[in-house]
Amino acid sequence: MISRREFIALAAVAPLYVSGCLRPGAAPRGVVVNDVHSQLNPTRVDRVVRVDSLSSVQEAIQRAARKDQVICIAGGRHAMGAQQFATDAVLLDTTQLNRVLRFDPIAGRIEVQAGIQWPKLMADLAQEQDGYERMWGIAQKQTGADRLSLGGALAANAHGRGLNMKPIIADVESFTLVDAQGALKTCSRTENEELFRLAIGGYGLFGFVYSVTLRLVPKQKVQRLVELSRVDDLMPEIEKRTANGHLYGDFQFSVTPDDKDYLNKGILATYRPVPIDTPIPAEQKKLTLHKWKRLVYLAHANPEQVFNEYADHYLSTHEQIYWSDAHQSSSYVNNYHAEIDRKLGYAAKATEVITEVYVPRDALAGFMKAAAEAFRKHEVQVIYGTIRMIQPDPESFLAWATRPWACIIFNLHTPHTQTGKKRSAAAFRGLIDLAIARGGRYYLTYHTHATRTQVQTCYPQLPQFLRLKKRYDPAERFQSNWYRHYKKMFA
C-alpha cells in the first residue's frame, strides 16, 4: 500500500498519463493510472512502457520475465472493471501500435496493430480504398465513445448496435499474440484454436495481442428511422424491422423517475440499407459537441427535460442518410463530469459507472418494470440507458452471449464516496439478480461487484478459465486487478 501523501502526489500527475500527454518512456517508478470513464480504478503501476513495434513488445515482456515482474496491458483505458491495470505491474501502453499491416481488397480483410483505435482504423481503411467504386467497412464497434483500441474490443469480446450480429469474435479472422516467453503465435479457428477462444473475451490474460485481422463487410448507405416507443412494444417492432432488413438499431429509454413510463418509454432508432447512390445532404442534423455536453448536464440536473430535448433531436434526424460504418461513431469528452460537478455544486467528485445485463427477449418488459421499481425504492440515479440486441456467440470460452439476448445498459451516477460507491454496487447486484431470475446474466467487463454466487451462476466456466490461464501462463506473467479479484474469489 502507498501512503495518502504518496497517493495524492502521484494522482496529481496521473491525468497526464491517462491523456497521453506525459511520455511513459521518461516516467518515474510508481505511476498512478486510472480509467477514463468511471475514474474509480486509481492503480499504482511500477512503470509505463509505451511499445511501438513487435520487437519492443517482445523485449518488454522478456525484460519483465528476467526481473520476475508481472505485466498489464492498456490501450484507450475506457474499461472500468480493473482489467487493464495491475498494482505494481509493468504497464504496456499500446497506443503507438496503430498501423495498418496488410489490406486485402479482394477478400475484405485488414490486419492492423492491436493498439489502433476506431477513428484511425476507419480513416486508414478509407485511405486504402481511395478511388474505389465499392468499398469495405467495419461491421461493428462499441458505441458511446470512439477512442477505444481494437485490442481492448477483443479482450472484452465487445459488441455494437447490430440488430442481428454476434459479438466481435465473429468479425475476427485471426490475431497474433506474444506469449509470456516473448514468442509470437498466430491464433485462428484452425491454428491455436483453444487460445483463439480463450484470448477473445479473455481480458488480456493469455498474452499480448499484437495484431488483429478483421473480417470487413461491404460499406453501404443506411437510412435512420426514428420513432417514440415503449419497452412493452419493443420486441415485436425490433423483430419486424430485422425481418425487413434493418441492420442496426437501439432503444434509448427515459431516465425520469417521476414519470409513470420510467425505463419504459423511449426512442427507437433503426437503420435500413438504401441504394449506394443515395446522396447524403450536407445540411443533415448532427449532435454537436455543445449539444452533447448540454444533454449530459441535463441528464443530471433535469431528467425530464433531457428526454424531451433528446427525443426532439433524434426525431429531427428521421430518414437521414449515413454510411454504415460512420453512423456508429460517438462523441465523448474526457473528464466531462468535472464541469457537471462544478455547475451542480456536488460536495464530492462523481462519475458514471456502467453495467450491462442480458435477459431473454420475451422477459425484457418484466425486467424493466422490476428495475424501475427497485431504482425508485433505493433512489438510484440513472443518467443514461439503452437496449440493444445480440445473437449467440458459440465460440469464445468465456462467452456472455449464450442466446439471443436483449442487452440493457445502465449508466449510474456514482459519487466517489463510500456511500456513493456502495449504493451503485448494490444496484448492480440487484440488477444481476433480476436478470438471473429471468434466465439472464451480466457482462463481466464493467465492474467486479457481483457476488461469487452470481458469478458462478452466470459464468460457471470461470474456474476452468482460471485454470487454463495458469496452464498457458504458469508464471502468471500477464495479470490485472480484475484477475486477482477472481483468482481470490475462486481460490
Order of alpha helices (4+ residues) and beta strands (2+ residues): alpha-beta-beta-beta-alpha-beta-beta-beta-beta-alpha-beta-alpha-beta-beta-alpha-beta-beta-beta-alpha-beta-beta-alpha-alpha-beta-alpha-beta-alpha-beta-beta-alpha-beta-alpha-alpha-alpha
